[in-house]
Amino acid sequence: MTNIFQLVPLALAYIMFVLGLQLNWQDFLHIRQQKKAVFIGLFSQLFIVPLVGFLLVSLFIHDPMVSVGVMLLSFCAGGVTSNLLSYYAGGNVALSVTLTAFSSLICVLLLPFWLTIIIPYFLGTSIPPINPTKIGLSLTVLSVLPVLVGMTLRHFFYQKIQPIISILKKLMNILFVFIVLLAVISNWQLMINQFLQIGLLVLFMASVLLVWGIMISKFANLSTSLQKTIAIETSLQNGAMGIAIAPLILPATTGLPAIAVPSAVYGVLMNVVVLPYVFWCWKQQHTKVYQY
């Protein structure tokens, strides 16, 4: 069983590799075309999400390990399904791809810094000090390098790999479910005891962030398609990354540590908030088409 848990980082690396296969180097030039939208999206993902997470756990969570787990989730921006959901919602897919790529890469730089603050705050000095360099290097190997490899393969061999990208994406979804299930199984008792509390918290968190994304982009006078994308990108987090790097922060003797549980619960419940919004956007879009 222990050997199975050792596959979790490899599953994350594969997920990030498939993300890279969906990116063009030209996608990064999109930042020049939509500077305001990119700034609002990244600011929301990298700063507002952790702020909302911190306020919620401070108010409603009394278990330090769960608090750290929620904060870890809030630091893992760049949900892997956001590009597809933005497409169905009628959002700006190019902006979605740009935000996913940038937030995932910047997360590698910010996460070790955030953890050196959050871990002592919630857990005190009862655990060994966090090594930000080790975590940063591990994140680079598990996320940045696979993305860059995927992008490079797409750039040079797109015609050859294009027919199998859809198959690779399906496997990516299977691996995401695999990661979530492992986190649930290894912390089953905690899941039973606190599923309702953690579930309500992550649902409320996703709802607040969805509303924030809509309101801040409206206030900035962005187009409707950009508003949809920022709302979706802000409310979706990379739960797979949260689960995969939890053992790097607090190694467990067996299974995955308890701080992986919020990411696992989120992986199960995240679509409860986002999918109704996507469906509403899709319905609005197609209603207008039929009217014409």
Disulfide bonds with the S-S distance in Angstrom:
none
